[in-house]
């Protein structure tokens, strides 16, 4: 019984050394992450596509590992953070300079609703329901779908509602997949 209580107390509190280590390592790792993000620029954490989401989640996971894992030293963890940020920078740099690379890693925006018509084929390809489009309309303050020129599923997964202006074809739809 005494061994079980000792194990339970270890599970709840391992001692002040562990707490102090987490505080010191946490501050160092957080400062290192902030410095790395500042150096790499705004694009690193921007909401652009699936690859950006993966990097953001990986950065958070790596920071967490640095803080709580005794097997990962601060230098090792900061190296991992720097590697992730460098890879993200390289991917962003290549996608700006190479249209082929950009097509490889980024999806095109998809037109889901156009001039009062649901584009069922596009909705099926993107796995979007009519209810989700109606929700996007409501979120944009639109009560009547006839007031909408188009609904676009953007590359970051968000919906963009373009309201009608005297039946003019919006020029913002030029690069949208139909």
N, C-alpha and C positions, 0 to 999 in steps of 0.2 A: 504494500500500500504506500509506503514511504517513497519507493522508487517511482510509482505512478504519479505521486504529487510532485516529485522533483522534476519529472519529465514535463508535466503540465506547466509548472512554473517556468521551465526553460522555454517552453513553447510561447508563453505569454511575455516573458521578459528575459533576455539573455544577459543582461548586464549593461552598465553604463558605457563600457568600451564599444559595444556594438552601436549604441545610440550616437556616441560621439563620432565614430567612423562614418555613419550614415550622414550626419550633419556636415562634416568636413568634406567628404567626397561629394555629397550632393551640391554644396556650394561651388566646389571646383568644377564639377562636371557641368553644372548649369552655366557658370561663367564661360567655360570653354565652348558650350553650345551657342550661347549668345554671340560670342566673338566670331565663331565660325559662320553663323548665319548673317552677321553684319558684313563680314568680308565677302560672302558669296552673293549677296544682293537679295532683293525682294522676290525674285522669281523662284527661289528655292522652296518657299512655302505657299506659293500662289495656288489658287484653286483652278487648275487648268485641265488636267486629264488624269487617267487612272495611274500613270507612272508617278505623278506628283503626289497622289494619295498614298501610294505604296511607300514613297520616300518619307512622307510625313509620319506615317505609322511606324516605319522602321526607326526613324530618329527618336520617337517617343519610347519605343521598346528598348532601344540601345541606351538611352538616358536612364531608364528604369533599371536596366541590368547593371549599369555602372554604379548606381546608387546602392542597390541592395545586395549585389553579389560580391562575396568576399573573393571569389576566384578571378574577378575582372578588376585589374588595377586601373587607376585613373588614366594613366598614359595609354593603356590598351583601349580603353573606352573612348577616349578623345580621338585616338587614331581611327577607330571604327566610325565615329561621327564625321570626322574629316573625310574619310573615304566615301561615305554615303553622299555627303554634300558635293564632293568633287565629281562623283559619278552623275549626280543630278545636273551639275553645271555642264558637264560634257554632253549629256543628252540634250539639254536645252540649247547649247551652242550648236550642236550638229543639226538639230531640228530647225533652227533659224537659217542655217546656211545650206541645207540640203533638202530639197522638196521630196526626194525619194525617201530619205530618212524620216522626215516629218510624216509622210503617209504611212510609213511602217509603224510608227509609235502612236499616232494620233488618229482618232476617228473623225469623220466629217460631221458637221451638224446635220440633223435630219428633220425634214419638213413633215409634220404629222397631221396638220390641219391647214387647209388652204381655201380661202374664200367660201366659207360655210360648209366645206366638205371634209370629212375625216378621211385621211389617206390610209386605208386599212392595211395595204401591203407594207407600208413604212412602219405602221403601228405594230404589226406582227414581227417584222425584222428587229425592231427595237424593244419588243416585249412591253409595250405601253398600252394601257386600257383607256377606253373612252372616259371612264371616271377620273383617271389621273389628268387627262387633258382638261376636263371640266373643273377639276380642283385648281389647276394652273390658271384657268380663266378667272375663277373666283378670287384667287390670291392676287391677281392683277387688277381686281376691282371691276371686272367685266361681268355683267349680268346676262347679256344676250350674245350668243356665239356669232350672230350675224354682224356684230360690230367689230369682228376680228378678221384681219387680213390673213394672219398665219399664226401657227404655234410651232415653234422650233425646239427640238431636243438638242441642247448644246453639247459640246464635247466634254464638258465637266459634269454632265448628267442633269443640269438644271433646265427648266422650261422657260422659254422666252415667248411672251405674247406680244404680237405686233398688231396694233389696232388699225382699223380701216381709216383711210382718209380719201373720200370721194372715189373709191374703186381704183386707186392708183396702185400699181405693183411696187411694193417697197424695194428699194435698191439694196437694202441690207440682206436680201435673200439670194444674192448672186452666187455665193459659194455654198449654198445649202443643197444637200443631196435630196432629190425628189423621188 
